[in-house]
Amino acid sequence: MTRSRTISILVNKKTGDTFDAILNCPPKMMPDAKMTTDGWWSFSTPRGNARLKFKENKSLGILDHVFIDQESKWDVPMRIVSSGDESEVVITLIKPHELTDKQFNERMVEIEQVFVNMKKIIELP
């Protein structure tokens, strides 16, 4: 059986501003983040080197991305949904086959913290 988890946060920014801020978050969240010519962000994590690439469509609020680290590959659907002057950021994380249930649970704790940090960065004036 496939395991998944959906996480959402409410951000005090309009949808377009939230979208743009997320695209520009990697170097603000990971100081060594560098974008390659083919659109991949590369950076270090507690588990070694990692890469991230967005597959975005701003008009539809789609910020799907691929995240690859030393242990796993994640295909992550991400949506930015308008809520008046605010936006809801929603991601669904599907457990990669190469991770155990325990590792997946540990990643969910880490990703929740990433979301908290991302919200703070997005909401900066």
C-alpha positions as CSV (number, residue, x, y, z in Angstrom):
1,M,0.0,0.0,0.0
2,T,1.2,3.5,-0.9
3,R,1.7,6.0,1.9
4,S,1.2,9.7,1.4
5,R,0.8,12.9,3.4
6,T,-0.6,16.2,2.4
7,I,0.6,19.3,4.1
8,S,-0.7,22.9,3.7
9,I,0.1,26.3,5.0
10,L,-1.6,29.6,4.8
11,V,0.7,32.4,3.6
12,N,0.0,36.1,4.1
13,K,0.8,37.0,0.5
14,K,-1.2,37.0,-2.7
15,T,-0.9,33.9,-4.9
16,G,1.4,35.4,-7.6
17,D,3.8,36.8,-5.0
18,T,3.8,33.5,-3.1
19,F,4.5,31.6,-6.3
20,D,7.4,33.9,-7.2
21,A,8.8,33.7,-3.6
22,I,8.8,29.9,-3.6
23,L,10.7,29.8,-6.9
24,N,13.3,32.1,-5.3
25,C,13.5,30.3,-1.9
26,P,16.3,27.7,-2.4
27,P,19.2,30.1,-1.9
28,K,17.4,31.7,1.1
29,M,16.8,28.3,2.7
30,M,20.1,26.6,1.7
31,P,23.0,29.0,1.5
32,D,25.0,26.8,-0.8
33,A,22.1,26.4,-3.3
34,K,23.2,27.0,-6.9
35,M,21.1,26.7,-10.1
36,T,22.6,24.8,-13.0
37,T,22.0,25.7,-16.7
38,D,19.4,23.0,-17.0
39,G,17.2,24.5,-14.2
40,W,18.2,22.2,-11.3
41,W,19.0,23.6,-7.9
42,S,21.9,21.7,-6.2
43,F,22.7,22.0,-2.5
44,S,23.8,20.0,0.5
45,T,21.5,18.4,3.1
46,P,22.1,16.4,6.3
47,R,22.1,13.3,4.1
48,G,24.5,14.6,1.5
49,N,24.1,16.4,-1.9
50,A,20.6,17.0,-3.3
51,R,18.9,18.4,-6.3
52,L,15.6,20.1,-6.9
53,K,13.8,21.1,-10.1
54,F,10.5,22.9,-10.4
55,K,7.9,22.1,-13.1
56,E,5.8,25.3,-12.8
57,N,2.8,26.8,-14.4
58,K,2.1,30.2,-12.7
59,S,-1.3,30.8,-14.3
60,L,-2.6,27.5,-12.8
61,G,-0.7,27.8,-9.5
62,I,1.3,24.6,-10.2
63,L,4.8,24.3,-8.6
64,D,5.3,20.6,-8.9
65,H,8.9,19.6,-8.4
66,V,11.4,16.7,-8.3
67,F,13.6,16.3,-5.3
68,I,16.5,13.9,-5.4
69,D,18.9,13.2,-2.5
70,Q,21.3,10.4,-1.7
71,E,18.5,8.1,-0.4
72,S,15.5,8.8,-2.5
73,K,13.6,10.5,-5.4
74,W,10.4,12.4,-4.7
75,D,7.9,13.6,-7.3
76,V,6.0,16.3,-5.4
77,P,2.8,17.9,-6.5
78,M,2.5,21.4,-5.2
79,R,-0.3,23.9,-5.6
80,I,-0.7,27.6,-4.7
81,V,-4.4,28.3,-4.1
82,S,-5.8,31.8,-3.8
83,S,-7.6,32.7,-0.6
84,G,-8.3,36.4,-1.0
85,D,-5.2,38.4,0.0
86,E,-3.6,35.2,1.2
87,S,-2.5,31.9,-0.4
88,E,-2.7,28.3,0.6
89,V,0.4,26.2,-0.3
90,V,-0.4,22.5,-0.6
91,I,2.0,19.6,-1.2
92,T,1.4,15.9,-1.3
93,L,4.3,13.7,-0.4
94,I,4.1,10.1,-1.6
95,K,6.6,7.7,0.1
96,P,9.3,6.7,-2.3
97,H,9.7,2.9,-2.5
98,E,13.3,3.1,-1.3
99,L,12.4,4.6,2.1
100,T,11.1,2.6,5.0
101,D,8.0,3.7,6.9
102,K,10.2,4.9,9.7
103,Q,12.4,7.0,7.3
104,F,9.2,8.4,5.7
105,N,7.9,9.5,9.1
106,E,11.2,11.1,9.9
107,R,11.1,13.0,6.5
108,M,7.6,14.3,7.3
109,V,8.9,15.9,10.5
110,E,11.8,17.5,8.6
111,I,9.5,18.7,5.8
112,E,7.1,20.3,8.2
113,Q,10.0,22.3,9.5
114,V,11.0,23.2,5.9
115,F,7.4,24.5,5.4
116,V,7.6,26.6,8.6
117,N,10.9,28.2,7.4
118,M,9.6,28.7,3.9
119,K,6.5,30.5,5.2
120,K,8.7,32.9,7.2
121,I,10.8,33.6,4.1
122,I,7.8,34.1,1.9
123,E,6.1,36.5,4.3
124,L,9.2,38.8,4.6
125,P,8.4,42.3,3.4
